[in-house]
Amino acid sequence: MDCPSEENLIRMALGGLTGVGPMTFDLAHRQLRVVHSGEPARIAQKLTPLNLGAVLLTSERRTEGGQWKTRFSVPKMDCPSEENLIRMALADASAVAALDFDLKDRVLTVQHGGSTQELLGRLIPLNLGAQVLDSVQSDESTAPDAEGNASEARTLKLLLAINGAMFVFELIVGLIAQSTGLIADSLDMFADAAVYGLALYAVGRAAALKMKAAHIAGWLQVVLALGALLEVVRRAVVGSEPASMLMMSIGLVALIANVTCLVLIAKKRDRGAHMTASYIFSANDVIANAGVIVAGVLVAWIVLSGARRILNLR
């Protein structure tokens, strides 16, 4: 066994064998370590027909219920979008304690209990080329991160307060200015406040609940987007005259608020699907605020253009 082709042969030979866990290949020393249940003779019997000269060196009994640190090579993981895909795929996996992403070297390290093959089975459908590099028993503690959860909760409370205040402020001004853009943005602020509330509820809870909070957040954004489109249609039929300067000034205030939120949540976005969803909402808000400002500029330009044409009449 001196190249990846023999490694793949061995993986195929042992892949369907029940009770086989993580496999670590040392091609330099031509050694294979297998974590498994049952007798080691079963492993040897599967390797013998490959004619690679497999010989059992040692076999030792491990304690049950231990934790593992497994490294995965993920060749196509080179940006945060792939990182988020992986986080979502592993969010409800049993006994996953921690994820560490090395985008530069494209390596994912997972602290977990249970089967490595279960994790690999979740990564393969993402088509990122995931493969197990090695898996070793770990003594690192997987106790709940009380300090991290408290910090996460403080951040979410601050974001909830900012977005709640901006929702009320933008809604009132949007109605006064007859600006669909400001009203839609205020509704998006309300959506963010609701999402941060859901995320706050999910802090320190199971990964499945965090994923459920993220899904609720996604559906909430769909509902609000449809509501904003209906408001655009209504105003197109009924008619209104938006105040461009008010749109731009309030849009700028909202942009500053949302950039602040984005900076705060960016530091916590790797702490579960609920925080990732909150980060996505904040990023969408920044884009929406920029759109409101652009809309205000266009309204002002149209008004000024009309005024110029009127003044040029002879």
C-alpha positions as CSV (number, residue, x, y, z in Angstrom):
1,M,0.0,0.0,0.0
2,D,2.0,3.0,-1.3
3,C,-0.4,5.1,-3.2
4,P,-4.1,6.4,-3.1
5,S,-5.3,3.6,-5.5
6,E,-4.5,0.9,-2.9
7,E,-6.1,3.1,-0.3
8,N,-9.3,3.3,-2.3
9,L,-9.3,-0.5,-2.8
10,I,-9.1,-1.0,0.9
11,R,-11.9,1.6,1.6
12,M,-14.1,-0.3,-0.9
13,A,-13.3,-3.6,0.7
14,L,-14.1,-2.5,4.2
15,G,-16.8,0.0,3.3
16,G,-19.7,-2.5,3.4
17,L,-18.5,-4.3,6.6
18,T,-20.7,-3.7,9.6
19,G,-19.1,-2.2,12.7
20,V,-16.2,-0.5,10.8
21,G,-15.6,3.1,11.9
22,P,-12.9,5.6,11.1
23,M,-9.9,4.4,9.0
24,T,-6.5,6.1,9.1
25,F,-4.0,5.5,6.3
26,D,-0.3,6.0,6.8
27,L,1.1,5.5,3.3
28,A,4.6,6.5,4.2
29,H,4.8,3.6,6.7
30,R,2.3,1.4,4.8
31,Q,0.1,1.0,7.9
32,L,-3.7,1.1,8.3
33,R,-5.5,1.8,11.6
34,V,-9.2,0.8,11.8
35,V,-11.7,1.6,14.5
36,H,-14.2,-1.2,14.6
37,S,-16.4,-3.5,16.6
38,G,-16.1,-7.3,16.7
39,E,-13.0,-9.4,16.1
40,P,-10.0,-8.0,14.1
41,A,-9.9,-11.3,12.1
42,R,-13.0,-10.1,10.2
43,I,-10.9,-7.1,8.9
44,A,-8.0,-9.3,8.0
45,Q,-10.2,-11.6,6.0
46,K,-11.5,-8.7,3.9
47,L,-8.0,-7.4,3.3
48,T,-6.3,-10.8,2.3
49,P,-8.0,-11.1,-1.2
50,L,-6.5,-7.7,-2.2
51,N,-3.0,-9.3,-2.2
52,L,-1.4,-6.3,-0.5
53,G,0.3,-8.4,2.1
54,A,-1.9,-7.3,5.0
55,V,-0.7,-8.5,8.4
56,L,-2.3,-7.7,11.8
57,L,0.3,-5.7,13.9
58,T,-1.7,-4.9,17.1
59,S,-5.3,-4.7,18.3
60,E,-6.4,-2.8,21.4
61,R,-9.8,-2.3,23.1
62,R,-11.1,1.2,23.3
63,T,-13.6,2.6,25.8
64,E,-17.1,3.1,24.6
65,G,-18.7,6.4,24.1
66,G,-15.5,8.3,23.5
67,Q,-15.2,11.5,21.5
68,W,-13.4,11.7,18.1
69,K,-11.6,14.4,16.2
70,T,-11.9,13.7,12.5
71,R,-10.3,15.7,9.7
72,F,-12.0,15.8,6.3
73,S,-10.4,17.0,3.1
74,V,-12.9,19.1,1.2
75,P,-11.2,20.2,-2.1
76,K,-14.1,22.4,-3.3
77,M,-14.5,24.3,0.0
78,D,-12.9,27.6,-0.7
79,C,-15.4,30.3,0.4
80,P,-18.0,30.9,3.2
81,S,-20.9,29.7,1.0
82,E,-19.5,26.1,1.0
83,E,-18.8,26.5,4.7
84,N,-22.5,27.3,5.3
85,L,-23.6,24.4,3.1
86,I,-21.5,22.1,5.3
87,R,-22.8,23.6,8.6
88,M,-26.4,23.1,7.4
89,A,-25.7,19.5,6.4
90,L,-24.2,18.7,9.8
91,A,-26.5,20.8,11.9
92,D,-28.7,18.0,13.1
93,A,-26.1,15.2,13.0
94,S,-26.0,13.3,16.3
95,A,-23.1,14.0,18.7
96,V,-21.4,16.8,16.6
97,A,-19.8,19.0,19.3
98,A,-17.7,21.4,17.2
99,L,-16.7,22.3,13.6
100,D,-13.5,24.0,12.6
101,F,-13.0,25.2,9.0
102,D,-9.7,25.8,7.4
103,L,-10.7,27.4,4.1
104,K,-7.1,28.0,3.1
105,D,-6.1,24.3,3.2
106,R,-9.7,23.2,2.6
107,V,-9.8,21.0,5.6
108,L,-12.7,20.5,8.0
109,T,-12.1,19.3,11.5
110,V,-15.1,17.8,13.4
111,Q,-15.2,17.0,17.1
112,H,-17.9,14.3,17.5
113,G,-19.1,11.1,19.0
114,G,-20.6,8.3,16.9
115,S,-19.7,7.2,13.4
116,T,-17.4,9.1,11.1
117,Q,-19.1,7.4,8.2
118,E,-22.4,9.0,9.1
119,L,-20.7,12.4,8.8
120,L,-19.1,11.5,5.5
121,G,-22.5,10.3,4.2
122,R,-23.8,13.8,4.9
123,L,-20.9,15.5,3.2
124,I,-20.7,13.5,0.0
125,P,-24.1,14.6,-1.5
126,L,-22.8,18.2,-1.4
127,N,-20.4,17.3,-4.2
128,L,-17.4,19.1,-2.6
129,G,-15.1,16.1,-2.9
130,A,-15.1,15.3,0.9
131,Q,-12.8,12.5,2.1
132,V,-11.6,11.4,5.5
133,L,-8.0,12.4,6.2
134,D,-7.7,10.9,9.7
135,S,-9.8,10.3,12.8
136,V,-8.3,10.0,16.4
137,Q,-9.8,9.7,19.8
138,S,-10.0,13.1,21.6
139,D,-9.9,14.0,25.2
140,E,-11.2,17.5,24.6
141,S,-14.2,18.5,26.6
142,T,-17.6,18.7,24.9
143,A,-19.4,20.3,27.8
144,P,-21.9,23.1,26.9
145,D,-20.2,26.4,26.1
146,A,-21.8,28.5,28.8
147,E,-19.6,31.5,28.2
148,G,-20.1,31.3,24.4
149,N,-23.9,31.0,24.8
150,A,-24.0,34.0,27.1
151,S,-22.0,36.1,24.6
152,E,-24.3,34.9,21.8
153,A,-27.4,35.9,23.8
154,R,-26.0,39.4,24.6
155,T,-25.3,40.0,20.9
156,L,-28.8,38.8,19.9
157,K,-30.4,41.0,22.5
158,L,-28.6,44.1,21.2
159,L,-29.5,43.2,17.6
160,L,-33.2,42.7,18.6
161,A,-33.3,46.1,20.3
162,I,-31.7,47.9,17.2
163,N,-34.0,46.3,14.7
164,G,-37.1,46.7,16.9
165,A,-36.5,50.4,17.2
166,M,-35.7,50.8,13.5
167,F,-38.9,49.0,12.6
168,V,-41.1,51.4,14.4
169,F,-39.1,54.5,13.2
170,E,-39.0,53.4,9.5
171,L,-42.7,52.4,9.4
172,I,-43.9,55.8,10.8
173,V,-41.6,57.8,8.4
174,G,-42.4,55.5,5.5
175,L,-46.1,56.2,5.9
176,I,-45.5,59.9,6.2
177,A,-43.2,59.9,3.1
178,Q,-45.5,57.5,1.2
179,S,-42.4,55.4,0.4
180,T,-43.0,51.8,-0.3
181,G,-39.2,51.3,-0.1
182,L,-39.1,52.5,3.5
183,I,-42.2,50.6,4.5
184,A,-40.8,47.4,3.0
185,D,-37.5,48.0,4.8
186,S,-39.3,48.6,8.1
187,L,-41.1,45.2,7.6
188,D,-37.7,43.7,6.9
189,M,-36.5,45.2,10.2
190,F,-39.5,43.6,11.9
191,A,-38.5,40.3,10.2
192,D,-35.0,40.6,11.5
193,A,-36.2,41.4,15.0
194,A,-38.4,38.2,14.9
195,V,-35.5,36.2,13.6
196,Y,-33.2,37.4,16.3
197,G,-35.9,36.6,18.9
198,L,-36.1,33.0,17.5
199,A,-32.3,32.8,17.5
200,L,-32.2,34.0,21.1
201,Y,-34.7,31.3,22.0
202,A,-32.5,28.7,20.3
203,V,-29.2,29.7,22.1
204,G,-27.8,26.7,24.0
205,R,-30.4,24.4,22.7
206,A,-30.2,21.3,20.4
207,A,-28.9,21.7,16.8
208,A,-32.3,20.4,15.5
209,L,-34.1,23.3,17.2
210,K,-31.5,25.8,15.8
211,M,-32.2,24.4,12.3
212,K,-35.9,24.8,12.9
213,A,-35.5,28.4,13.9
214,A,-33.4,29.0,10.7
215,H,-36.2,27.5,8.6
216,I,-38.9,29.6,10.2
217,A,-36.7,32.6,9.5
218,G,-36.5,31.7,5.9
219,W,-40.3,31.4,5.5
220,L,-40.8,34.6,7.3
221,Q,-38.6,36.4,4.8
222,V,-40.6,34.8,1.9
223,V,-43.9,36.1,3.4
224,L,-42.5,39.6,3.9
225,A,-41.1,39.7,0.4
226,L,-44.5,38.8,-1.1
227,G,-46.1,41.5,1.1
228,A,-43.7,44.1,-0.2
229,L,-44.5,43.1,-3.8
230,L,-48.2,43.5,-3.1
231,E,-47.6,47.0,-1.7
232,V,-45.7,47.9,-4.8
233,V,-48.7,46.8,-7.0
234,R,-51.2,48.6,-4.8
235,R,-49.3,51.9,-4.9
236,A,-48.8,51.5,-8.7
237,V,-52.6,51.2,-9.0
238,V,-53.6,53.8,-6.4
239,G,-50.7,56.2,-6.9
240,S,-48.5,58.1,-4.5
241,E,-45.6,60.6,-4.5
242,P,-42.6,59.5,-2.5
243,A,-40.4,62.0,-0.8
244,S,-36.9,61.4,-2.2
245,M,-34.8,63.3,0.4
246,L,-36.6,61.6,3.3
247,M,-36.1,58.2,1.6
248,M,-32.4,58.8,1.3
249,S,-31.9,60.2,4.8
250,I,-33.8,57.5,6.6
251,G,-32.3,54.8,4.3
252,L,-28.9,56.0,5.3
253,V,-29.7,55.8,9.0
254,A,-31.1,52.3,8.5
255,L,-28.0,51.4,6.5
256,I,-25.7,52.4,9.4
257,A,-27.8,50.4,11.8
258,N,-27.7,47.3,9.7
259,V,-24.0,47.5,8.9
260,T,-23.5,47.7,12.7
261,C,-25.7,44.6,13.1
262,L,-23.9,42.8,10.4
263,V,-20.5,43.5,12.0
264,L,-21.8,42.2,15.4
265,I,-23.4,39.0,14.0
266,A,-20.5,38.2,11.7
267,K,-18.4,37.3,14.8
268,K,-21.0,34.8,15.9
269,R,-22.3,33.4,12.5
270,D,-20.4,30.1,12.9
271,R,-22.3,29.1,16.1
272,G,-25.1,27.2,14.5
273,A,-27.8,27.4,11.8
274,H,-29.8,30.0,13.9
275,M,-26.9,32.4,13.9
276,T,-26.1,31.8,10.2
277,A,-29.7,32.6,9.4
278,S,-29.5,35.8,11.4
279,Y,-26.3,36.7,9.5
280,I,-28.0,36.2,6.2
281,F,-30.9,38.4,7.3
282,S,-28.6,41.2,8.3
283,A,-26.7,41.0,5.0
284,N,-30.0,41.2,3.1
285,D,-31.0,44.2,5.1
286,V,-27.8,46.0,4.1
287,I,-28.6,45.3,0.4
288,A,-32.2,46.5,0.9
289,N,-31.1,49.7,2.6
290,A,-28.7,50.4,-0.3
291,G,-31.7,49.8,-2.6
292,V,-33.8,52.4,-0.7
293,I,-31.1,55.0,-1.1
294,V,-30.8,54.2,-4.8
295,A,-34.6,54.5,-5.2
296,G,-34.4,58.0,-3.4
297,V,-31.7,59.1,-5.8
298,L,-33.8,58.0,-8.8
299,V,-36.9,59.8,-7.5
300,A,-34.9,63.0,-7.0
301,W,-33.3,62.7,-10.5
302,I,-36.7,62.2,-12.2
303,V,-38.2,65.2,-10.3
304,L,-35.2,67.4,-11.2
305,S,-35.2,66.2,-14.8
306,G,-38.9,67.2,-15.0
307,A,-38.2,70.6,-13.5
308,R,-35.4,71.3,-15.9
309,R,-37.6,70.4,-18.9
310,I,-40.4,72.7,-17.6
311,L,-37.9,75.6,-17.1
312,N,-36.6,75.1,-20.6
313,L,-40.0,75.7,-22.1
314,R,-40.2,78.8,-24.3
